[in-house]
């Protein structure tokens, strides 16, 4: 019933930009905080960003602050992650996930995220 579909990933050169989209179906997006996570080969999954359900408070991992921007459009049931100044270390599979209410204080915390997308590949390479 509940599903997220990520899109917008691809191959980009260092310094380039991509915008990821996370489209929800089967539920009302405005009831949930939405987080973006990523997992690179050989590394643990880490939190990237989160946006709350109503007041739209945002949080970012230190590694992406100043480069990534999260936003949401509840009417379109879509959350976006604008990624600028991309680096090779940003290469990973990116996932969106939903949890009720607000974002955790720690963006890396995965508890409470009940619904996950299947991921989209982002590769940053020259």
DOTI-781634 format. One record per residue: residue number from 0; residue in one letter; x, y, z of N, C-alpha, C in turn. Coordinates in Angstrom, 3 decimals. Atoms other than C-alpha are relative to their C-alpha. Layout:
<sites>
+------+-------+----------+----------+----------+----------+----------+----------+----------+----------+----------+
| nuza | zakol |    neast |   nnorth |      nup |   caeast |  canorth |     caup |    ceast |   cnorth |      cup |
+------+-------+----------+----------+----------+----------+----------+----------+----------+----------+----------+
|  NUM |     A |        X |        Y |        Z |        X |        Y |        Z |        X |        Y |        Z |
...
+------+-------+----------+----------+----------+----------+----------+----------+----------+----------+----------+
</sites>
This chain:
<sites>
+------+-------+----------+----------+----------+----------+----------+----------+----------+----------+----------+
| nuza | zakol |    neast |   nnorth |      nup |   caeast |  canorth |     caup |    ceast |   cnorth |      cup |
+------+-------+----------+----------+----------+----------+----------+----------+----------+----------+----------+
|    0 |     X |    0.815 |   -1.201 |    0.000 |    0.000 |    0.000 |    0.000 |    0.856 |    1.263 |    0.000 |
|    1 |     X |   -0.850 |   -1.180 |   -0.139 |    2.740 |    2.448 |    0.968 |    1.282 |   -0.202 |   -0.792 |
|    2 |     X |   -1.147 |    0.143 |    0.876 |    5.524 |    3.118 |   -1.465 |    0.657 |    1.348 |   -0.278 |
|    3 |     X |   -0.779 |   -1.132 |    0.465 |    8.280 |    5.584 |   -2.275 |    0.718 |   -0.410 |   -1.274 |
|    4 |     X |   -0.743 |    0.212 |    1.229 |    9.839 |    5.904 |   -5.708 |    1.021 |    1.118 |   -0.131 |
|    5 |     X |   -1.070 |   -0.976 |    0.170 |   13.220 |    7.642 |   -5.930 |    0.369 |    0.109 |   -1.475 |
|    6 |     X |   -0.453 |   -0.227 |    1.361 |   14.426 |    9.177 |   -9.163 |    0.977 |    1.168 |   -0.012 |
|    7 |     X |   -0.915 |   -1.120 |    0.164 |   16.999 |   11.640 |  -10.463 |    1.466 |   -0.343 |    0.136 |
|    8 |     X |   -1.388 |    0.394 |   -0.108 |   20.167 |    9.673 |   -9.846 |    0.643 |   -0.163 |   -1.364 |
|    9 |     X |   -0.726 |    0.168 |    1.243 |   22.848 |    9.184 |  -12.441 |    1.479 |    0.243 |    0.178 |
|   10 |     X |   -1.436 |   -0.248 |    0.021 |   26.448 |    9.836 |  -13.397 |    0.254 |    1.482 |   -0.216 |
|   11 |     X |   -0.315 |   -1.418 |    0.094 |   27.848 |   13.323 |  -12.864 |    1.471 |    0.211 |    0.334 |
|   12 |     X |   -1.393 |   -0.321 |   -0.282 |   31.317 |   14.865 |  -12.856 |    0.136 |    0.750 |    1.319 |
|   13 |     X |   -0.210 |   -0.774 |   -1.225 |   32.827 |   16.301 |   -9.674 |   -0.288 |    1.481 |   -0.221 |
|   14 |     X |    0.407 |   -1.384 |    0.115 |   31.456 |   19.776 |   -9.047 |   -1.359 |    0.193 |   -0.633 |
|   15 |     X |    1.297 |   -0.078 |    0.632 |   28.228 |   18.998 |  -10.855 |   -1.142 |   -0.084 |    0.987 |
|   16 |     X |    1.206 |   -0.011 |   -0.828 |   24.661 |   18.910 |   -9.579 |   -0.993 |   -1.052 |   -0.462 |
|   17 |     X |    1.117 |    0.884 |    0.266 |   21.752 |   16.505 |   -9.366 |   -1.129 |    0.359 |    0.952 |
|   18 |     X |    1.145 |   -0.135 |   -0.885 |   18.247 |   16.742 |   -7.948 |   -0.730 |   -1.326 |    0.077 |
|   19 |     X |    0.718 |    1.236 |   -0.234 |   16.749 |   13.627 |   -6.441 |   -1.438 |    0.292 |    0.407 |
|   20 |     X |    1.401 |   -0.117 |   -0.363 |   13.005 |   13.179 |   -6.100 |   -0.460 |   -1.272 |    0.691 |
|   21 |     X |    0.591 |    1.118 |   -0.716 |   11.073 |   10.945 |   -3.735 |   -1.505 |    0.190 |   -0.031 |
|   22 |     X |    1.444 |   -0.107 |    0.172 |    7.456 |   10.452 |   -4.747 |   -0.709 |   -1.064 |    0.825 |
|   23 |     X |    0.731 |    0.901 |   -0.876 |    5.019 |    8.905 |   -2.275 |   -1.328 |   -0.396 |   -0.620 |
|   24 |     X |    1.309 |    0.472 |    0.425 |    1.957 |    6.835 |   -3.019 |   -0.603 |   -0.854 |    1.100 |
|   25 |     X |    0.687 |    0.833 |   -0.972 |   -0.658 |    5.122 |   -0.883 |   -0.220 |    0.636 |    1.361 |
|   26 |     X |    0.196 |   -0.682 |   -1.269 |   -0.588 |    7.653 |    1.964 |    0.201 |    1.496 |   -0.194 |
|   27 |     X |   -0.156 |   -1.451 |    0.055 |   -0.627 |   11.377 |    2.711 |    1.368 |    0.373 |    0.540 |
|   28 |     X |   -1.377 |   -0.316 |   -0.359 |    2.901 |   12.700 |    2.786 |    0.103 |    0.968 |    1.167 |
|   29 |     X |   -0.093 |   -1.043 |   -1.022 |    2.120 |   15.587 |    5.145 |   -0.046 |   -0.529 |    1.425 |
|   30 |     X |    0.007 |    0.593 |   -1.335 |    1.804 |   13.179 |    8.095 |    1.380 |   -0.469 |    0.451 |
|   31 |     X |   -1.291 |    0.619 |   -0.261 |    5.462 |   12.178 |    7.938 |    1.162 |    0.966 |   -0.181 |
|   32 |     X |   -1.309 |   -0.566 |    0.293 |    8.959 |   13.489 |    8.275 |    0.697 |   -0.913 |   -1.001 |
|   33 |     X |   -0.669 |    0.765 |    1.046 |   11.100 |   12.405 |    5.345 |    1.508 |    0.182 |    0.119 |
|   34 |     X |   -1.448 |   -0.033 |   -0.062 |   14.761 |   11.510 |    5.526 |    0.626 |   -0.575 |   -1.253 |
|   35 |     X |   -0.830 |    0.563 |    1.058 |   17.397 |   10.875 |    2.896 |    1.203 |   -0.675 |    0.639 |
|   36 |     X |   -1.145 |    0.772 |   -0.457 |   20.039 |    8.223 |    3.537 |    0.803 |   -0.448 |   -1.207 |
|   37 |     X |   -0.813 |    0.505 |    1.092 |   22.897 |    6.878 |    1.478 |    0.935 |   -1.093 |    0.502 |
|   38 |     X |   -0.926 |    1.070 |   -0.334 |   25.123 |    3.832 |    1.402 |    0.987 |   -0.184 |   -1.147 |
|   39 |     X |   -1.067 |    0.182 |    0.969 |   28.441 |    3.669 |   -0.406 |    0.551 |   -1.415 |    0.115 |
|   40 |     X |   -0.570 |    1.348 |   -0.053 |   30.196 |    0.402 |   -1.296 |    0.990 |   -0.151 |    1.148 |
|   41 |     X |   -0.895 |    0.276 |   -1.101 |   31.911 |   -1.080 |    1.737 |   -0.199 |    0.857 |    1.228 |
|   42 |     X |    0.244 |   -0.873 |   -1.133 |   30.442 |    1.484 |    4.117 |   -1.409 |   -0.207 |    0.552 |
|   43 |     X |    1.313 |    0.069 |   -0.613 |   27.531 |    1.620 |    6.526 |   -0.902 |    1.095 |   -0.559 |
|   44 |     X |    0.951 |   -1.013 |    0.431 |   24.381 |    3.467 |    5.590 |    0.037 |    1.176 |    0.968 |
|   45 |     X |   -0.052 |   -1.194 |   -0.816 |   24.392 |    7.048 |    6.836 |   -1.123 |    0.960 |   -0.362 |
|   46 |     X |    1.002 |   -1.011 |    0.249 |   21.843 |    9.788 |    7.195 |    0.596 |    1.193 |   -0.730 |
|   47 |     X |   -0.422 |   -1.154 |    0.782 |   22.083 |   12.713 |    4.798 |   -0.764 |    1.255 |    0.406 |
|   48 |     X |    0.832 |   -1.159 |   -0.289 |   19.164 |   15.014 |    5.544 |   -1.382 |   -0.458 |    0.432 |
|   49 |     X |    1.363 |    0.295 |   -0.424 |   15.654 |   15.181 |    6.992 |   -0.801 |    1.286 |    0.005 |
|   50 |     X |    0.904 |   -1.135 |   -0.061 |   12.654 |   17.484 |    6.758 |   -1.260 |   -0.432 |    0.743 |
|   51 |     X |    1.131 |    0.356 |   -0.844 |    9.804 |   17.524 |    9.278 |   -1.315 |    0.075 |   -0.759 |
|   52 |     X |    1.270 |    0.156 |    0.688 |    6.160 |   16.919 |    8.452 |   -0.768 |    1.296 |   -0.212 |
|   53 |     X |    0.843 |   -1.186 |    0.064 |    4.608 |   20.340 |    9.132 |    0.782 |    1.311 |   -0.068 |
|   54 |     X |   -0.738 |   -1.258 |   -0.027 |    6.912 |   23.200 |   10.118 |    1.227 |   -0.027 |   -0.903 |
|   55 |     X |   -1.059 |    0.167 |    0.986 |    9.518 |   21.854 |    7.716 |    1.372 |    0.391 |    0.528 |
|   56 |     X |   -1.341 |   -0.121 |   -0.543 |   12.494 |   21.995 |   10.026 |    0.901 |   -0.991 |   -0.721 |
|   57 |     X |   -0.923 |    0.842 |    0.753 |   15.509 |   20.595 |    8.213 |    1.272 |   -0.263 |    0.779 |
|   58 |     X |   -1.271 |    0.378 |   -0.595 |   18.660 |   18.806 |    9.316 |    0.884 |   -0.598 |   -1.081 |
|   59 |     X |   -0.968 |    0.484 |    0.973 |   21.819 |   17.917 |    7.443 |    1.201 |   -0.622 |    0.687 |
|   60 |     X |   -1.267 |    0.541 |   -0.454 |   24.831 |   15.730 |    7.956 |    1.105 |    1.020 |   -0.252 |
|   61 |     X |   -1.091 |   -0.954 |    0.148 |   28.043 |   17.703 |    8.411 |    0.669 |   -0.103 |   -1.369 |
|   62 |     X |   -0.697 |    0.223 |    1.255 |   29.452 |   16.184 |    5.237 |   -0.677 |    0.663 |   -1.199 |
|   63 |     X |    0.724 |   -0.571 |    1.136 |   26.774 |   17.795 |    3.038 |   -0.497 |    1.414 |    0.254 |
|   64 |     X |    0.469 |   -1.350 |   -0.310 |   26.018 |   21.091 |    4.786 |    0.604 |    1.022 |   -0.954 |
|   65 |     X |   -0.433 |   -1.012 |    0.942 |   26.209 |   24.001 |    2.401 |   -0.022 |   -0.448 |   -1.440 |
|   66 |     X |    0.015 |    0.531 |    1.357 |   25.992 |   21.728 |   -0.632 |   -1.357 |   -0.605 |   -0.377 |
|   67 |     X |    1.279 |    0.669 |    0.256 |   22.683 |   19.826 |   -0.307 |   -1.137 |    0.799 |    0.627 |
|   68 |     X |    1.191 |   -0.649 |   -0.517 |   19.183 |   21.232 |    0.202 |   -1.196 |   -0.935 |   -0.136 |
|   69 |     X |    1.191 |    0.833 |    0.019 |   16.088 |   19.239 |    1.147 |   -1.236 |    0.891 |    0.006 |
|   70 |     X |    1.252 |   -0.735 |    0.039 |   12.571 |   20.462 |    0.384 |   -1.140 |   -0.981 |   -0.248 |
|   71 |     X |    1.143 |    0.884 |    0.222 |    9.057 |   19.077 |    0.104 |   -1.173 |    0.778 |   -0.569 |
|   72 |     X |    1.233 |   -0.528 |    0.551 |    5.818 |   19.674 |   -1.764 |   -1.079 |   -1.014 |    0.353 |
|   73 |     X |    0.991 |    0.957 |   -0.473 |    3.024 |   17.967 |    0.143 |   -1.131 |   -0.212 |   -0.998 |
|   74 |     X |    1.060 |    0.123 |    0.985 |    0.456 |   18.683 |   -2.565 |    0.377 |   -0.984 |   -1.095 |
|   75 |     X |   -0.485 |    0.921 |    1.014 |    2.594 |   16.758 |   -5.036 |    0.518 |   -1.305 |    0.592 |
|   76 |     X |   -0.476 |    1.190 |   -0.705 |    3.547 |   14.148 |   -2.412 |    1.428 |   -0.340 |   -0.395 |
|   77 |     X |   -1.372 |    0.176 |    0.459 |    7.180 |   14.649 |   -3.309 |    0.977 |    0.759 |    0.895 |
|   78 |     X |   -1.108 |   -0.614 |   -0.719 |   10.392 |   15.394 |   -1.410 |    1.202 |    0.029 |   -0.928 |
|   79 |     X |   -1.136 |   -0.184 |    0.882 |   13.487 |   16.691 |   -3.163 |    1.295 |    0.125 |    0.788 |
|   80 |     X |   -1.335 |   -0.228 |   -0.535 |   17.197 |   16.630 |   -2.461 |    0.849 |    0.597 |   -1.115 |
|   81 |     X |   -0.860 |   -0.681 |    0.960 |   19.150 |   19.214 |   -4.441 |    1.438 |   -0.158 |    0.446 |
|   82 |     X |   -1.390 |    0.281 |   -0.328 |   22.815 |   18.224 |   -4.531 |    0.898 |    0.801 |   -0.930 |
|   83 |     X |   -0.924 |   -0.833 |    0.751 |   25.405 |   20.769 |   -5.638 |    1.432 |   -0.290 |    0.434 |
|   84 |     X |   -1.428 |    0.173 |   -0.293 |   29.203 |   20.741 |   -5.727 |    0.317 |   -1.437 |    0.387 |
|   85 |     X |   -0.141 |    1.410 |   -0.325 |   29.191 |   16.968 |   -5.806 |    1.454 |   -0.444 |   -0.020 |
|   86 |     X |   -1.335 |    0.543 |   -0.158 |   32.295 |   15.069 |   -4.753 |   -0.027 |   -1.501 |   -0.233 |
|   87 |     X |   -0.027 |    1.458 |    0.175 |   33.428 |   11.507 |   -5.522 |   -0.492 |   -0.757 |    1.232 |
|   88 |     X |    0.446 |    0.670 |   -1.213 |   32.751 |   10.599 |   -1.888 |   -1.507 |    0.057 |    0.207 |
|   89 |     X |    1.456 |    0.005 |   -0.031 |   29.075 |   11.406 |   -2.482 |   -0.588 |   -1.192 |   -0.746 |
|   90 |     X |    0.463 |    1.165 |    0.742 |   28.855 |    8.301 |   -4.662 |   -0.624 |   -1.016 |    0.949 |
|   91 |     X |    0.725 |    0.915 |   -0.872 |   26.270 |    5.990 |   -3.120 |   -1.369 |   -0.278 |   -0.593 |
|   92 |     X |    1.420 |    0.176 |    0.247 |   22.799 |    4.557 |   -3.390 |   -0.744 |    0.856 |    1.009 |
|   93 |     X |    0.743 |   -0.915 |   -0.855 |   20.422 |    7.165 |   -2.009 |   -1.426 |   -0.498 |    0.196 |
|   94 |     X |    1.326 |    0.466 |   -0.374 |   17.228 |    6.193 |   -0.190 |   -0.785 |    1.104 |    0.686 |
|   95 |     X |    0.869 |   -0.826 |   -0.815 |   14.275 |    8.173 |    1.070 |   -0.821 |   -0.898 |    0.913 |
|   96 |     X |    0.734 |    0.768 |   -0.996 |   12.339 |    7.053 |    4.130 |   -0.919 |    0.929 |    0.780 |
|   97 |     X |    1.006 |   -0.782 |   -0.706 |    9.345 |    8.200 |    6.191 |   -0.157 |   -0.469 |    1.433 |
|   98 |     X |    0.327 |    0.274 |   -1.383 |    8.667 |    8.414 |    9.916 |   -1.042 |    1.006 |    0.463 |
|   99 |     X |    1.008 |   -0.952 |   -0.480 |    5.758 |   10.025 |   11.814 |    0.626 |    1.222 |    0.653 |
|  100 |     X |   -0.344 |   -1.201 |   -0.731 |    6.141 |   13.596 |   12.952 |    1.285 |    0.673 |   -0.420 |
|  101 |     X |   -1.184 |   -0.815 |    0.173 |    9.537 |   15.198 |   13.336 |    1.250 |   -0.814 |   -0.252 |
|  102 |     X |   -1.279 |    0.633 |    0.251 |   13.098 |   14.441 |   12.372 |    0.732 |   -0.279 |    1.304 |
|  103 |     X |   -0.863 |    0.220 |   -1.166 |   15.455 |   12.865 |   14.900 |    1.033 |    1.105 |    0.126 |
|  104 |     X |   -1.040 |   -1.001 |   -0.209 |   17.998 |   15.194 |   16.470 |    1.249 |   -0.362 |   -0.796 |
|  105 |     X |   -1.132 |    0.521 |    0.754 |   20.693 |   13.029 |   14.901 |   -0.504 |   -0.500 |   -1.350 |
|  106 |     X |    0.476 |    0.385 |    1.326 |   20.166 |   12.736 |   11.140 |    0.407 |   -1.418 |   -0.368 |
|  107 |     X |   -0.451 |    1.353 |    0.294 |   22.010 |    9.408 |   11.158 |   -0.876 |   -1.072 |    0.655 |
|  108 |     X |    0.829 |    0.964 |   -0.714 |   19.463 |    7.755 |   13.448 |   -1.125 |   -0.497 |   -0.897 |
|  109 |     X |    0.970 |    0.618 |    0.894 |   17.256 |    5.330 |   11.534 |   -1.255 |   -0.497 |    0.715 |
|  110 |     X |    1.156 |    0.490 |   -0.736 |   14.823 |    4.354 |   14.292 |   -1.229 |    0.847 |   -0.306 |
|  111 |     X |    1.247 |   -0.685 |    0.270 |   11.210 |    5.222 |   13.560 |   -0.337 |    0.161 |   -1.466 |
|  112 |     X |    0.271 |   -0.060 |    1.436 |   11.566 |    5.200 |    9.788 |   -0.620 |   -1.327 |   -0.434 |
|  113 |     X |    0.745 |    1.223 |    0.274 |    8.911 |    2.663 |    8.851 |   -0.093 |   -0.342 |   -1.484 |
|  114 |     X |    0.192 |    0.206 |    1.428 |    8.783 |    3.103 |    5.086 |    1.209 |    0.505 |   -0.772 |
|  115 |     X |   -1.218 |   -0.284 |    0.750 |   11.698 |    3.057 |    2.645 |   -0.219 |   -0.190 |   -1.492 |
|  116 |     X |   -0.043 |    0.202 |    1.428 |   12.174 |    3.509 |   -1.059 |    1.068 |   -1.013 |   -0.366 |
|  117 |     X |   -0.949 |    1.006 |    0.461 |   14.272 |    1.160 |   -3.164 |    1.367 |    0.568 |   -0.356 |
|  118 |     X |   -1.288 |   -0.627 |    0.216 |   17.051 |    3.656 |   -3.789 |    0.257 |    0.396 |   -1.440 |
|  119 |     X |   -0.446 |   -0.437 |    1.310 |   18.627 |    5.477 |   -6.702 |    1.509 |    0.234 |    0.052 |
|  120 |     X |   -1.455 |   -0.054 |    0.022 |   22.290 |    5.322 |   -7.701 |    0.490 |    1.380 |   -0.415 |
|  121 |     X |   -0.696 |   -1.233 |    0.334 |   24.398 |    8.479 |   -7.671 |    1.483 |   -0.310 |   -0.107 |
|  122 |     X |   -1.417 |    0.239 |    0.223 |   27.882 |    8.227 |   -9.146 |    0.669 |    1.302 |   -0.402 |
|  123 |     X |   -0.740 |   -1.231 |    0.269 |   30.301 |   11.160 |   -9.059 |    1.416 |   -0.397 |   -0.405 |
|  124 |     X |   -1.286 |    0.443 |    0.518 |   33.327 |   10.507 |  -11.238 |    0.345 |    0.763 |   -1.265 |
|  125 |     X |   -0.479 |   -0.632 |    1.214 |   35.439 |   12.113 |  -13.918 |    0.401 |   -1.029 |   -1.044 |
+------+-------+----------+----------+----------+----------+----------+----------+----------+----------+----------+
</sites>
